[in-house]
Amino acid sequence: MTQAHAARRRAIVGRLEGMVGSSIPEHKLRVVRAPGRVNLIGEHTDYNLGFVLPVAISLETWVASVPADDLGVELLSLEAGDRASFALREPGPARGSWIDYVAGVAWSLAEQGVTMRGLRGVIDSEIPLGSGLSSSAALEVAAAWTLADGTPPLRPMDLARAAQRAENLYVGVQCGLMDQFASTHGRAGHALLLDCRSLEHRPVPLPAGHSLVAIDTRTPHRLGTSEYNARREQCERGVAVIARRHPAVESLRDVTPEMLGTAADLLEEETMRRCRHVVTENQRVLAATDALEAGDLNEVGRLLAESHASLRDDYEVSSAELDALVEIASAVDGVIGARMTGAGFGGCTVNLVRDDAIDTLRVAVERDYSARTGLQAGFYVVRAVDGAGEVVS
């Protein structure tokens, strides 16, 4: 355990002891952590059964808990500043608050036959809410490790799918699997190439001497908005139309640029652009993986720029603030590439930056972003970390 992890563990255990009003024997204590993620490339491809290249990052959600005598779950969220509770036997309907992500996981794990325990706990997260760095997936995965009577609760992929099911069917956000996958499968020093159809995956080493920097527009996106779900519906409509000419097509994953061109006369112009983004983005993910493994960082940078332009112009999920951050970063020597990351409509950009250029990038953002938008950006230098697990003393 690193010194930073040891200090953080002591701090959250102290908050838990304050909550329950007594010291806690070590054998009764459970502390778990689950990382957020930044997606290097491959946006809005996961729910189209395509390819993604996420990274589990060193911004994490932690939960400290102690078992309860009943089957109730009571949690204090340090970020929200309030407590919430539910019964394991009857989580009830979604409430429209942070506790839904925990209650939804309890419901999903019960569907899988996982034995759970009542508990009292404290949640502490350093993942900025609404930033597009997967605070919800990290909370879901940490909740699964916390609720299960034994750990790990399920195999990593099964756990990721159970957490996704909670968000899809309980919370009501039709997200793909990428965020939960990254939080469960993360590997230090690596991105993760995931085939969202077969679920095959492999680590892809990140370049030495470079860091990932997430820059927050401080304009939070909301995954539950109608715009996000509308993009998914447009993709499904596009598949149905393309399949009239290409019956083997089951998702946009199956569509090549040439096939899309042959169906252009059948598609509404806006739907055509949505489909074009997904089809070309899948190609970019595979090309970026090859480029990283070959050490061709110029090609990586070009592909990141193409991805952002496609998200801005074809998928229309960027924003003036995201575009400003990408433009500012792209003008800094030593920034390999920059693009929006996450669902869009606000949130963060991801930047692959030479280590000796990080301070220059920070200065440029502090100087220019506020002048262009009137906002102060969040600036997070992150490293690739291992996936979720228990933090033992």
C-alpha positions as CSV (number, residue, x, y, z in Angstrom):
1,M,0.0,0.0,0.0
2,T,1.3,3.5,-0.9
3,Q,1.6,6.2,1.8
4,A,-1.2,8.1,0.0
5,H,-3.5,5.1,0.1
6,A,-2.6,4.4,3.8
7,A,-3.4,8.0,4.7
8,R,-6.6,8.0,2.8
9,R,-7.7,4.7,4.4
10,R,-7.1,6.1,7.9
11,A,-9.1,9.2,7.0
12,I,-12.2,7.4,5.7
13,V,-12.1,4.9,8.6
14,G,-12.0,7.8,11.0
15,R,-15.2,9.2,9.3
16,L,-16.9,5.8,9.6
17,E,-16.0,5.6,13.3
18,G,-17.5,9.0,13.7
19,M,-20.7,7.9,12.0
20,V,-21.1,4.7,14.0
21,G,-19.9,6.3,17.3
22,S,-17.2,3.8,18.2
23,S,-13.9,2.4,17.1
24,I,-14.1,-0.5,14.7
25,P,-12.1,-3.8,15.0
26,E,-10.0,-4.4,11.9
27,H,-11.7,-7.8,11.3
28,K,-15.1,-6.1,10.9
29,L,-13.9,-3.3,8.6
30,R,-14.0,-3.3,4.8
31,V,-12.5,-0.6,2.7
32,V,-12.7,-0.8,-1.1
33,R,-11.7,1.4,-3.9
34,A,-12.9,1.7,-7.6
35,P,-11.2,3.9,-10.2
36,G,-12.9,6.3,-12.5
37,R,-11.9,6.2,-16.2
38,V,-10.9,8.4,-19.0
39,N,-11.5,7.2,-22.5
40,L,-8.5,7.8,-24.7
41,I,-10.5,7.1,-27.9
42,G,-13.7,5.3,-28.9
43,E,-16.7,7.5,-28.0
44,H,-20.3,6.4,-28.3
45,T,-19.1,3.1,-29.9
46,D,-19.6,0.9,-26.8
47,Y,-23.4,0.7,-27.1
48,N,-23.0,0.1,-30.8
49,L,-21.0,-3.0,-30.0
50,G,-17.8,-1.5,-31.3
51,F,-14.3,-0.8,-29.9
52,V,-13.2,1.4,-27.1
53,L,-9.8,2.3,-25.5
54,P,-10.4,3.4,-21.9
55,V,-8.0,3.9,-19.0
56,A,-8.7,3.3,-15.4
57,I,-7.4,6.4,-13.6
58,S,-6.0,7.5,-10.3
59,L,-9.2,9.5,-9.4
60,E,-11.1,7.0,-7.3
61,T,-14.2,6.3,-5.2
62,W,-13.6,4.7,-1.8
63,V,-16.2,3.1,0.5
64,A,-15.5,2.1,4.2
65,S,-18.1,-0.1,5.8
66,V,-18.9,-2.2,8.8
67,P,-21.6,-4.9,8.8
68,A,-25.0,-4.2,10.4
69,D,-27.2,-6.6,12.3
70,D,-30.1,-6.0,10.0
71,L,-30.5,-6.1,6.2
72,G,-30.5,-2.4,5.9
73,V,-27.9,-0.3,4.1
74,E,-27.1,3.2,5.4
75,L,-24.5,5.3,3.7
76,L,-23.0,8.8,4.3
77,S,-21.8,10.5,1.1
78,L,-19.1,13.0,1.9
79,E,-19.5,14.7,-1.5
80,A,-23.3,15.0,-1.2
81,G,-23.1,15.8,2.5
82,D,-26.1,13.6,3.4
83,R,-27.1,10.1,4.4
84,A,-29.4,7.8,2.6
85,S,-30.6,4.3,3.2
86,F,-32.6,1.4,1.7
87,A,-33.5,-2.2,2.6
88,L,-31.7,-5.0,0.8
89,R,-34.9,-7.1,0.5
90,E,-36.8,-4.2,-1.0
91,P,-34.6,-1.4,-2.5
92,G,-37.7,0.3,-3.8
93,P,-37.9,2.5,-6.9
94,A,-35.2,4.9,-8.0
95,R,-35.3,8.2,-6.0
96,G,-33.4,10.5,-8.4
97,S,-30.3,10.8,-6.1
98,W,-26.8,9.3,-5.7
99,I,-28.2,6.4,-3.6
100,D,-29.9,5.0,-6.7
101,Y,-26.5,3.8,-8.0
102,V,-26.0,1.7,-4.8
103,A,-29.6,0.5,-4.6
104,G,-29.5,-0.4,-8.3
105,V,-26.4,-2.5,-7.7
106,A,-28.0,-4.3,-4.8
107,W,-31.0,-5.1,-7.0
108,S,-28.7,-6.3,-9.8
109,L,-26.6,-8.5,-7.6
110,A,-29.7,-10.0,-6.1
111,E,-30.8,-10.9,-9.6
112,Q,-27.5,-12.7,-10.0
113,G,-27.9,-14.6,-6.7
114,V,-25.1,-12.8,-4.9
115,T,-25.4,-13.0,-1.1
116,M,-25.3,-9.5,0.4
117,R,-24.9,-8.0,3.9
118,G,-26.5,-5.1,5.6
119,L,-24.0,-2.3,6.5
120,R,-23.2,1.1,7.6
121,G,-20.7,3.0,5.5
122,V,-19.0,6.2,4.3
123,I,-18.4,7.1,0.6
124,D,-15.6,9.3,-0.4
125,S,-14.9,10.2,-4.0
126,E,-12.3,12.3,-5.7
127,I,-13.9,12.0,-9.1
128,P,-15.5,15.3,-10.0
129,L,-19.2,14.9,-10.4
130,G,-20.6,15.6,-13.9
131,S,-17.0,15.6,-15.3
132,G,-17.5,12.6,-17.6
133,L,-14.8,10.6,-15.7
134,S,-17.3,7.9,-14.7
135,S,-18.1,8.8,-11.1
136,S,-21.3,6.7,-11.4
137,A,-19.5,3.6,-12.6
138,A,-16.9,3.9,-9.9
139,L,-19.6,4.2,-7.3
140,E,-21.5,1.2,-8.7
141,V,-18.4,-1.0,-8.8
142,A,-17.3,0.1,-5.3
143,A,-20.8,-0.6,-4.1
144,A,-20.7,-4.1,-5.4
145,W,-17.5,-4.9,-3.6
146,T,-19.0,-3.3,-0.4
147,L,-22.4,-5.0,-0.5
148,A,-21.3,-8.6,-1.3
149,D,-21.0,-10.9,1.7
150,G,-17.7,-12.2,0.2
151,T,-15.2,-10.6,-2.0
152,P,-14.8,-10.3,-4.9
153,P,-18.5,-10.4,-5.5
154,L,-18.3,-11.8,-9.1
155,R,-15.7,-12.3,-11.8
156,P,-14.6,-8.9,-13.2
157,M,-16.6,-9.0,-16.4
158,D,-19.7,-10.4,-14.7
159,L,-19.3,-7.6,-12.1
160,A,-19.0,-4.9,-14.8
161,R,-22.2,-6.3,-16.5
162,A,-24.1,-6.4,-13.3
163,A,-23.2,-2.7,-12.7
164,Q,-24.2,-1.8,-16.2
165,R,-27.5,-3.5,-15.7
166,A,-28.1,-1.5,-12.6
167,E,-27.5,1.8,-14.5
168,N,-29.6,0.7,-17.5
169,L,-32.6,-0.8,-15.8
170,Y,-32.7,0.8,-12.3
171,V,-31.2,4.3,-12.8
172,G,-32.5,4.5,-16.4
173,V,-29.4,5.6,-18.3
174,Q,-28.8,3.5,-21.4
175,C,-25.0,3.5,-21.0
176,G,-22.7,0.9,-22.6
177,L,-20.3,-1.4,-20.8
178,M,-17.1,0.7,-21.1
179,D,-17.1,2.6,-17.9
180,Q,-17.8,-0.4,-15.6
181,F,-15.4,-2.5,-17.6
182,A,-12.6,0.0,-17.1
183,S,-13.3,0.3,-13.3
184,T,-13.1,-3.5,-12.9
185,H,-10.3,-4.4,-15.3
186,G,-7.9,-1.5,-15.1
187,R,-4.2,-2.2,-15.4
188,A,-1.5,0.2,-14.2
189,G,0.4,1.8,-17.0
190,H,-2.0,0.6,-19.7
191,A,-5.1,1.5,-21.7
192,L,-7.6,-1.3,-22.4
193,L,-8.8,-2.3,-25.8
194,L,-12.3,-3.7,-25.5
195,D,-14.4,-5.4,-28.2
196,C,-17.9,-4.5,-26.9
197,R,-19.4,-7.4,-28.9
198,S,-17.2,-10.4,-28.0
199,L,-16.0,-8.8,-24.7
200,E,-12.4,-9.8,-25.7
201,H,-9.9,-7.3,-24.3
202,R,-6.2,-6.7,-23.9
203,P,-3.9,-4.2,-22.3
204,V,-2.2,-1.6,-24.5
205,P,0.9,0.1,-23.0
206,L,0.9,3.8,-22.7
207,P,4.0,5.7,-23.8
208,A,6.8,6.3,-21.2
209,G,7.6,9.9,-20.5
210,H,4.0,11.0,-21.2
211,S,0.9,11.5,-19.0
212,L,-2.8,11.7,-19.4
213,V,-4.3,15.0,-18.4
214,A,-8.1,15.4,-17.9
215,I,-9.2,19.0,-18.1
216,D,-12.7,19.7,-16.8
217,T,-14.8,22.4,-18.5
218,R,-16.7,22.8,-15.3
219,T,-19.9,22.6,-17.3
220,P,-21.3,19.2,-16.1
221,H,-22.9,16.8,-18.5
222,R,-25.9,14.8,-17.5
223,L,-26.0,11.2,-18.9
224,G,-29.7,10.9,-18.1
225,T,-30.7,13.7,-20.5
226,S,-32.9,13.0,-23.5
227,E,-30.0,14.0,-25.9
228,Y,-27.8,11.1,-24.9
229,N,-30.6,8.5,-25.2
230,A,-31.7,10.2,-28.5
231,R,-28.2,9.5,-30.0
232,R,-28.6,5.8,-29.2
233,E,-32.1,5.7,-30.8
234,Q,-30.7,7.3,-34.0
235,C,-28.0,4.7,-34.2
236,E,-30.6,1.9,-33.9
237,R,-32.8,3.5,-36.6
238,G,-29.7,3.8,-38.8
239,V,-29.0,0.1,-38.4
240,A,-32.6,-0.8,-39.3
241,V,-32.3,1.2,-42.5
242,I,-28.9,0.0,-43.5
243,A,-30.0,-3.6,-42.9
244,R,-32.5,-3.3,-45.8
245,R,-29.6,-3.3,-48.2
246,H,-27.2,-5.3,-46.0
247,P,-29.2,-7.9,-44.2
248,A,-26.2,-9.2,-42.2
249,V,-25.9,-5.9,-40.4
250,E,-27.0,-6.2,-36.7
251,S,-25.3,-3.1,-35.3
252,L,-23.1,-0.2,-36.5
253,R,-20.2,-2.4,-35.6
254,D,-20.9,-4.4,-38.8
255,V,-21.0,-1.4,-41.1
256,T,-18.0,-0.3,-43.2
257,P,-17.7,3.2,-44.7
258,E,-18.5,1.7,-48.1
259,M,-21.6,0.0,-46.9
260,L,-22.8,3.3,-45.2
261,G,-22.3,5.1,-48.5
262,T,-24.5,2.6,-50.4
263,A,-27.4,3.3,-47.9
264,A,-26.9,7.1,-47.9
265,D,-30.0,7.7,-50.0
266,L,-32.2,5.8,-47.4
267,L,-31.0,7.7,-44.4
268,E,-32.0,11.1,-43.1
269,E,-29.0,13.5,-43.2
270,E,-28.7,13.8,-39.5
271,T,-29.0,10.0,-38.9
272,M,-26.3,9.5,-41.6
273,R,-23.9,11.8,-39.7
274,R,-24.6,9.9,-36.5
275,C,-23.8,6.6,-38.1
276,R,-20.8,8.0,-39.9
277,H,-19.2,9.0,-36.6
278,V,-19.6,5.5,-35.1
279,V,-18.4,3.7,-38.2
280,T,-15.3,5.9,-38.5
281,E,-14.6,6.0,-34.8
282,N,-14.4,2.2,-34.6
283,Q,-11.7,2.4,-37.3
284,R,-9.9,5.1,-35.3
285,V,-9.8,3.0,-32.1
286,L,-8.1,0.1,-33.9
287,A,-5.7,2.5,-35.7
288,A,-4.8,4.3,-32.4
289,T,-4.1,0.9,-30.7
290,D,-1.7,0.0,-33.5
291,A,0.0,3.4,-33.3
292,L,0.5,3.2,-29.6
293,E,2.0,-0.2,-29.8
294,A,4.3,1.0,-32.6
295,G,5.2,4.1,-30.7
296,D,3.9,6.4,-33.5
297,L,2.7,9.3,-31.4
298,N,2.2,11.6,-34.4
299,E,-0.5,9.1,-35.7
300,V,-2.1,8.9,-32.2
301,G,-2.4,12.7,-32.1
302,R,-3.9,12.8,-35.6
303,L,-6.5,10.2,-34.7
304,L,-7.4,12.0,-31.4
305,A,-8.0,15.2,-33.4
306,E,-10.1,13.4,-36.0
307,S,-12.2,11.8,-33.2
308,H,-12.9,15.2,-31.7
309,A,-13.9,16.7,-35.0
310,S,-16.3,13.8,-35.7
311,L,-17.9,14.1,-32.2
312,R,-18.3,17.9,-32.7
313,D,-19.6,17.8,-36.3
314,D,-21.2,14.4,-37.0
315,Y,-22.4,13.3,-33.5
316,E,-22.9,16.8,-32.2
317,V,-22.1,16.1,-28.6
318,S,-19.3,18.6,-28.1
319,S,-19.7,22.2,-26.7
320,A,-18.1,25.6,-27.0
321,E,-16.2,24.9,-23.8
322,L,-14.9,21.5,-24.9
323,D,-13.9,22.9,-28.3
324,A,-12.0,25.8,-26.6
325,L,-10.0,23.4,-24.4
326,V,-9.1,21.2,-27.3
327,E,-8.0,24.2,-29.3
328,I,-5.9,25.6,-26.5
329,A,-4.2,22.3,-25.8
330,S,-3.5,21.6,-29.4
331,A,-1.5,24.8,-29.7
332,V,0.9,23.7,-26.9
333,D,4.2,22.1,-28.0
334,G,4.4,18.7,-26.3
335,V,0.7,18.0,-26.4
336,I,0.4,14.8,-28.5
337,G,-3.3,15.0,-28.9
338,A,-6.5,16.3,-27.3
339,R,-10.2,15.6,-27.6
340,M,-13.4,15.5,-25.6
341,T,-14.0,12.4,-23.6
342,G,-17.2,10.9,-22.1
343,A,-20.7,11.3,-23.3
344,G,-20.2,15.0,-24.1
345,F,-22.6,17.9,-23.5
346,G,-19.9,19.2,-21.1
347,G,-17.5,17.3,-18.9
348,C,-13.8,16.8,-19.7
349,T,-11.2,16.6,-22.5
350,V,-8.4,14.0,-22.4
351,N,-4.9,15.1,-23.4
352,L,-1.9,12.9,-24.0
353,V,1.0,15.1,-22.9
354,R,4.8,14.9,-22.8
355,D,5.7,15.1,-19.1
356,D,7.9,18.2,-19.6
357,A,4.9,20.0,-21.2
358,I,2.4,19.6,-18.5
359,D,3.2,22.9,-16.7
360,T,3.1,24.8,-20.0
361,L,-0.3,23.3,-20.8
362,R,-1.6,24.2,-17.3
363,V,-0.5,27.8,-17.8
364,A,-2.1,28.0,-21.2
365,V,-5.4,26.7,-19.9
366,E,-5.4,29.0,-16.9
367,R,-4.6,32.0,-19.2
368,D,-6.8,31.3,-22.2
369,Y,-9.8,29.2,-21.1
370,S,-11.2,31.8,-18.6
371,A,-10.7,34.6,-21.1
372,R,-12.7,32.6,-23.7
373,T,-15.5,31.3,-21.5
374,G,-15.5,33.1,-18.2
375,L,-14.9,29.7,-16.4
376,Q,-12.1,28.2,-14.4
377,A,-11.1,24.7,-15.7
378,G,-10.3,21.7,-13.5
379,F,-6.9,20.3,-14.3
380,Y,-6.1,16.6,-13.4
381,V,-2.9,14.8,-14.1
382,V,-3.8,11.2,-13.8
383,R,-2.0,7.8,-14.1
384,A,-3.4,4.5,-15.3
385,V,-4.1,2.2,-12.3
386,D,-5.4,-1.3,-11.5
387,G,-9.0,-2.1,-11.3
388,A,-11.3,-2.1,-8.2
389,G,-10.5,-4.1,-5.1
390,E,-10.2,-4.1,-1.3
391,V,-7.7,-1.9,0.4
392,V,-6.2,-3.8,3.3
393,S,-4.1,-2.3,6.1
